[in-house]
Amino acid sequence: MKYTVIGTGFSGLSTAAYLAKEGHEVHVFEKNDTIGGRARQFKDKGYTFDMGPSWYWMPDVFDKFFKDFDKNPKDYYDLIELNPGFQIIFPEAHTLKLSSNWNEVLALFESYEPGSSKKLLSFMEEAEFKYNFGINKLVYEPGVSLKEVCTSEIISNVFRLQIFKSYRKHVAKYFKNPFLIALLEFPVLFLGTAPAKTPAMYSLMAYSGIKQGTFYPMGGFAKVIDGMAQICKDLGVKFHLNSEIKEIVVENKKVVSIKTDSKEYKVDSLICSADYHHIDKEILPAHLSNYSEKYWDKRVLSPSCLIFYVGVNKKIDKLEHHNLFFDEDIDVHTNEIYSTKQWPKKPLFYACCPSKTDPSVAPEDKENLFFLIPIAPGMEDTDAIRKTYFSKIIKRMERYCGQEIEKYIEYNRSYCINDFIKDYNSYKGNAYGLANTLSQTANLKPKIVNKHIDNLFYAGQLTVPGPGVPPSIISGNVVANYVMNQRSK
Ligand SMILES: Cc1cc2nc3c(=O)[nH]c(=O)nc-3n(C[C@H](O)[C@H](O)[C@H](O)COP(=O)(O)OP(=O)(O)OC[C@H]3O[C@@H](n4cnc5c(N)ncnc54)[C@H](O)[C@@H]3O)c2cc1C
């Protein structure tokens, strides 16, 4: 059987690998000249920058992917656990470092709020249950039938999973100290929405980030992409780079071919792992798309972001590998992303310094920095705005580090909404897809099947199970299984 996949991000590679494993012929089309989608890497002036993901959480999902192909992550990259996993910088330079040693985490909690270590144990026990339940019973479901979520096991655990309670209230039930609350609320920001709007079920993210630990693949996230691409190639997957699909030709409810500007390729079955909205509204004719423009406009997207890839000609002492600058009011910034949708006045930002761990990403005695400011999708994006924000955050970092940094910068590339749209056909320039709010979870996400076309399917961060690298890998697995089952019926 022949399958065609659009997109070489984590979900496209995962889909292709699982299809090829069953002996199928698989062709993957990618508009860019490199594999990896939002997780691509680039090298310039001696620096190596991961363009997107930098937090390696839920390591068991990566392990499972490689194991399904009789491999191990070690066959492709060295994975190390970071210690501290990350640090959070609060106002007045108050800094909280999260140790990789669980007993030290318990002691840290106790030092902020007497009695909280016991509470953390019970918080994490619940979170671990949700993580295991989620990974084993929920995230590998295709989200096409209500039967999937109406099993007696799910119904009997619905209160334990705390689907209907807000994560913010859940955390507040256990902890009072604002620093501990900020630490526990941070992991759900990965789900693309505010803690108050996130179901308490997602304390599973805190379990992953705080209890399981934060890892780093030496050489960068692109090593994971390289490993997955190698598995595909070893299984005979054919990659067609620089091949942007401009048209999907449909006859009698079936995709028969896809077209680039210069070529047409016959198709038996098509899986689109490019941004869902792009395929649905920009490529398919209106009468064959799954959802209206109004539907898309009402979706809560995860934030977009303003990114700076920076090379500094000196070492910076006070930074760790992952640094969260929460030195301004988090609720004000969250509100500017999700409610008022404006450029943040006093942004929180994230600074990643992988050269603290990995000498291969920067020349000797220099530092590789990745800055990220989360912003609302669809914002105006100009060079002048980017510059203003760079000077805001670099000054704050200099103040915290007590070192001059700006004048030692020898490389600086910015990346924002216009680049997401140009490079990935991203809807409103979103970075991480669709937020995991309650009304956008599981069966309520855009469906993996096209309702008008029998052989067209969707994978990736805008469908089940959601945004992030592990969910995108799972998405590819889910869709590959689904299309193969459909074929065999
Ligand atoms: C800045 C940033 C930081 C992030 N940080 C983290 C993190 O720390 N940890 C984490 O787990 N996740 C993180 N994420 C999220 C994670 O990277 C994504 O959820 C995941 O990579 C999405 O994979 P995907 O396959 O769904 O989409 P993509 O990676 O976007 O892949 C889709 C592919 O389709 C291609 N395409 C689009 N249109 C066409 C067309 N018409 N024809 C051919 N090809 C087309 C695109 O070029 C792209 O290569 C981050 C994302 C970003 C952007």
The ligand as an ORCA input file, in Angstrom:
! r2SCAN-3c Opt
* xyz 0 1
  C       9.575     28.106     19.693
  C       8.983     26.793     20.094
  C       9.363     26.210     21.280
  C       8.831     24.984     21.662
  N       9.269     24.395     22.815
  C       8.877     23.144     23.100
  C       9.520     22.433     24.154
  O      10.424     22.957     24.798
  N       9.124     21.146     24.402
  C       8.122     20.552     23.671
  O       7.796     19.381     23.937
  N       7.511     21.206     22.649
  C       7.882     22.469     22.337
  N       7.350     23.125     21.274
  C       6.233     22.503     20.537
  C       6.717     21.451     19.544
  O       7.904     21.862     18.929
  C       5.637     21.224     18.506
  O       4.413     20.887     19.168
  C       5.962     20.112     17.505
  O       7.282     20.222     17.042
  C       4.956     20.194     16.363
  O       5.186     19.169     15.432
  P       4.206     19.000     14.191
  O       4.693     17.846     13.422
  O       2.793     18.967     14.642
  O       4.307     20.374     13.348
  P       5.519     21.055     12.575
  O       6.803     20.831     13.266
  O       5.134     22.448     12.298
  O       5.570     20.239     11.180
  C       4.724     20.553     10.103
  C       5.563     20.570      8.826
  O       4.702     20.769      7.696
  C       5.394     21.586      6.757
  N       4.424     22.197      5.837
  C       3.518     23.179      6.110
  N       2.779     23.423      5.007
  C       3.220     22.598      4.033
  C       2.847     22.388      2.664
  N       1.838     23.056      2.087
  N       3.543     21.472      1.941
  C       4.567     20.761      2.492
  N       4.952     20.926      3.794
  C       4.278     21.819      4.548
  C       6.099     22.598      7.632
  O       7.162     23.213      6.943
  C       6.584     21.706      8.785
  O       7.852     21.173      8.506
  C       7.868     24.335     20.840
  C       7.477     24.932     19.635
  C       8.034     26.144     19.248
  C       7.640     26.746     17.943
*
